[in-house]
Amino acid sequence: MFKSRSDAGRRLAKALARYKDDHPVVLALPRGGVPVGFEVAKALSAPLDIIVVRKLGAPGQHELGIGAVVDGDHPQTVLNEELLRRIDVPKSYLEAEILRELEEIHRRQQTYRKGHPPVDPAGRIVIVVDDGIATGASIRAALRGLRKLAPRRLVLAVPVAPAETIESLRAEVDEVVCLATPPDFFAIGQYYDDFRQTSDAQVIELLDKARNRVLAPSPLAARSPSEESKAPSR
């Protein structure tokens, strides 16, 4: 369905083009969401930043997600209450797991942002981007954390996700933009020709490129007064 994450981002940007004049903020989930978010931010002339979410793993089965946590001014935790009851997760384990993942979130924020402050979403249109959604636990935590930061409008934008997951997330946002909701969804990677893992170095490079693009002066602003006076009148 998509050649690569960059291809998905360019196609997603077309579906979001109406927001360009509203000066939105694009927040991507690293690592795989950043190449997608980069293309969206570039097309919309918007700043690009990250929102880091970490899965909470079950005792002895860390790949089994019992929830997710997102850091920020208001750290948010979203738990799978039914699963927690079924496998009887001790409260002490859960608290330690949340603390451990918050520390990892902080480390990744420092690594990716390299000391740059986060983009302030308050009063802005915020477009949250990932390369796809499966269960939705991580993105739900991100959206709930962002909602507390008072964006003017919160938009979730992804290339592909199961229809039932998208429906379950509509209450968390003002709008959902999803290019495809295939009925036989199994894994995000099955809808990409190239789904190689995005590296930390790639995330840092794309964030730097986006930051430099936003901060770069326009060609007109970069011209000296003498050059401006020599410009032909129209």
N, C-alpha and C positions, 0 to 999 in steps of 0.2 A: 504494500500500500504506500509506503514511504521509502525513498531511496536511502535517506540518512536522517539524522536529527536536524541537520541544517535544512534539508528539503522540507521536513515537517514544519520547521519554524517559518520558512518563507510562505508556505501554504496557509499556516495559521495566521500569519500577519495579514494576509488578504482578507480573512474573515473578521479581522479587528480593525481594518483601515479607518472605519468611521470614528475611531477614538483619537486619531492623530492630532487633530486640532484642540483636543481637550488636555494636552500635556500630561499624559498618564505616567505612572511609574510601573515598570515591569520587574517583578520579583520571581526568580527562578529557583527551583529546588535542585541543589547540587547532588550528584554531579551531572546526571543525564539531562536534567532540565535546562542547564545553562546554555548549551549550543542551540536549543530551541528558543529559549528566551532571548539570546543574543540577536537572532534574526528578527524576532518580533520587535525588540527595542530599536534595532537599526531602522526598520521600516517605519516605525511610528515616531522616530526622532526622540525617543524616551530614554531616561536613565535606566540602567540595569543594575539590580542588586540581587542578593541571595536571601533566602530564608531557609535556615537549616533545621531539618527535622530528623529525629532518630527513632528507630523502632525499638520498642521494649521487648526483649526476648524472654521466653519462658524458662524456668529453672531446668538446667540440663538439656534444653532444646532451644538454643538461642535463635534458631531460624524460625521458630514458631512465635509469631508476633502476638503479644498480649495487649499491645497498645502502642502509642507513640507519644513523643514529647517534642515541643518546639520551644526554643528560647526567645527572649526578647524582654521588653519592659514588663510583660505579663506572661511568664512561662505557662504554657498550657499542656495538660496531659489528657489524652483521650484513651480510655481503657475499653477493652473488650470484656465487659462485665460477665457475660455468660461463660466465656472461656476461663476467666479467673475463678469463677465458682466451680467449674467442672474439674479443673486440675488443682484446685485448692492452693493458690499461690500465697505464701506467707506475707504478711504486711511488711515485715522487716526486709524481705527480699525485694519487694516492689519498691520500697523507699530507696534502697541501695542502688537498684537498677536505674531509677529515675535520676539520682544524683550522678551516677557514673556517666549516663548519656548526656546530661547537661554539661558536664565537664568536657566531653568529647565535642559537643556542639560549640562550646566556647573556643576550644582549640581550632576547630575548623573555621570558625568565623575569623579568628586572628590570621590563620594561614591564607584564606582566600581574599580577605579585604586588605591585608598588609597595612593595617593601621588606619585605613580610611574609615570615616564614620559611616554608619548605615544611612540609607536614604530614608527620610521621614515621610511616612505615608499619610499622615494626618491631613484631612481635607482634600486629598488627591484621589483620582481614579487609579486604583491599584489592580493590575492584571497579574494574576498568579499563574505561572507556567511550569509545566512538567512535560516529560517526553511521553507520558501516558499514565493511566491509573489502573490499578488492579482492584484491591479491596477498598482503598480510600482512607485507611486509618491515618497514614502520614499526612496526606493533604488536608484531612479534616482538622487535625491538630494545628496545622499551619494557618488555616482559614480562621479558626477560632481565636488564635493568638493575634492575628492581624485585625480582626474585627474590634478588638479592644483598643486598637490604636486609632480608631475613628477615621477611617478612610471615607471619602465622599461616596464612592461606589466601589464595590468589591466584585471583581470579575475573575472567574476561573476559566482558564483556556488551556486545553490539551488536545493533542492530535487524535488520541484513541483511548477508549475506555468501555467497559461493559455498560449497557444501558441501565441496569439496576443500580450500579454504583453512582452513575451520573444523577439518577433520580434521587438517590439518598443524600446527595450533596447540595441539591438545589436550595434547601432551606438555609444553608450556611452562607450563601452569596446572593448578590443582586442579579447576577447573570452567569450562565454557563455557556461557553463556546467549545463544542467538541466536534471535530470533523467527522468522526466515525464511531459508531457504537455497534460493532459486529455481533451477531447473535451467538457465534461459536467462540467467543473470546476465551483464550487459554492463558496467554502471557503477552506482555507488551512487545517483546522482541519478535514475535511471529509476524508483526505488521511492518517490520523494517528489513530492507535488504542488508543494510549495514547497521548493526546494533552493538558494535564494539564498545567496551567500557570507556567512559570518559575519565581521563586522569585528572589529578589535582592540578598538574601543570597546565592542562588545557583550560580548566576552570579559571585559573589565575590569569592566563593570557587573554581569555575572552572578556573577563571583567576589566582588565587594563585597557583593552581596545575600546570597550564601551565607554569607560570613564574618560579616556582621552578624546573620543569623538564628541562627547557631551561638552567637555571643557574647551574644545578647540574653537578659536574665534571664527566667525563667518568670514568669507573672502572680503566682503565689503568692510567689515570692522578692522580687518588686518591691513587695509590700505592706509598709507600715510596721507596727511592732509594735502601734501603737494601732489601726490598721485591722484587724489580725489579731484583736485582742481583741474587736472589735465584730462580728466575723463570727458568724453564727448557728451554734450547735452542731447536730450531726446525731445 
